[in-house]
Every structure is written in structure tokens, then in C-alpha cells.
Amino acid sequence: ELDKYIIGQEDAKKAVLDHAGLNEADVKFYKAELDRERNGLVYEVEFDAGKYEYDYEVSAENGKVLKAKKEFRD
């Protein structure tokens, strides 16, 4: 059951952009989806920016970044 306090997908994207220090013009989003984890609902957000690939998990309840990974793309 979805709680009314769950943040939207756009808020999740904003949270990861703020965390990465990027703006939307810098990135190419290719995945942002809601998923149920052990610790509740999270957005899994993946995108490319420059020569890097970013992989995030954002709490759907409060918009906090739970996991952030940045890898160099060949």
C-alpha cells in the first residue's frame, strides 16, 4: 500500500542531482523506478553524465539518498 508521504519520481531525480552536484542538462536519465526493499520503498535511479555512470537508491518516504555509486564508463 502506497503511503501519501511517498515522494514523487521527480523529487527522487532532484535528490540525486543535488547529491551528484549536477543539473538536468548534464545528465541522461535512463532508469528511475520504484522498488520495494527490506527497509521500505526506494527509487532506483541510474543515469549517465560525462564519462561516468551513476547508480542511486533514494528513500521514497523522505527523499534521502541511501546509496550512491559512480563508475567510469569505457
C-alpha positions in Angstrom: 0.0 0.0 0.0 1.4 3.3 -1.0 1.7 5.9 1.7 0.6 9.5 0.9 4.0 10.7 2.2 5.9 9.0 -0.6 7.9 11.4 -2.7 7.5 11.5 -6.5 9.9 10.3 -9.1 10.9 13.9 -10.0 11.8 14.6 -6.3 14.0 11.4 -6.4 15.7 12.7 -9.5 16.3 16.1 -7.9 17.8 14.4 -4.8 20.3 12.5 -6.9 21.2 15.5 -9.0 21.8 17.6 -5.9 23.9 14.8 -4.4 26.0 14.4 -7.5 26.3 18.2 -8.0 24.8 18.1 -11.5 21.9 19.7 -13.2 19.4 18.0 -15.5 21.2 19.4 -18.6 24.3 17.4 -17.6 22.7 14.0 -17.5 21.0 11.4 -19.5 18.5 9.6 -17.3 17.8 6.1 -18.4 16.1 4.5 -15.4 14.1 5.6 -12.4 11.8 3.1 -10.8 10.1 2.4 -7.5 11.2 -0.8 -5.8 10.4 -2.4 -2.5 13.4 -3.2 -0.4 13.8 -4.6 3.1 13.9 -1.1 4.5 10.9 0.1 2.6 10.2 1.7 -0.8 13.1 3.1 -2.7 13.6 4.7 -6.1 16.4 3.1 -8.1 17.9 5.8 -10.3 20.6 5.3 -12.9 22.0 7.8 -15.3 25.0 8.8 -17.3 26.8 12.1 -17.1 30.0 12.8 -18.9 32.3 9.8 -18.7 30.5 8.4 -15.6 27.6 6.1 -14.8 25.7 6.8 -11.6 23.6 4.4 -9.6 21.5 5.6 -6.7 18.9 4.4 -4.3 16.7 7.1 -2.8 14.1 6.6 0.0 10.6 7.0 -1.4 9.5 8.0 2.1 11.7 11.0 2.7 13.9 11.6 -0.4 17.2 10.7 1.4 20.0 9.2 -0.7 20.6 5.7 0.7 23.2 4.5 -1.8 25.3 6.3 -4.3 27.8 4.7 -6.8 29.8 6.4 -9.5 31.7 4.4 -12.1 33.9 5.4 -15.0 32.4 4.3 -18.4 34.7 2.9 -21.0 
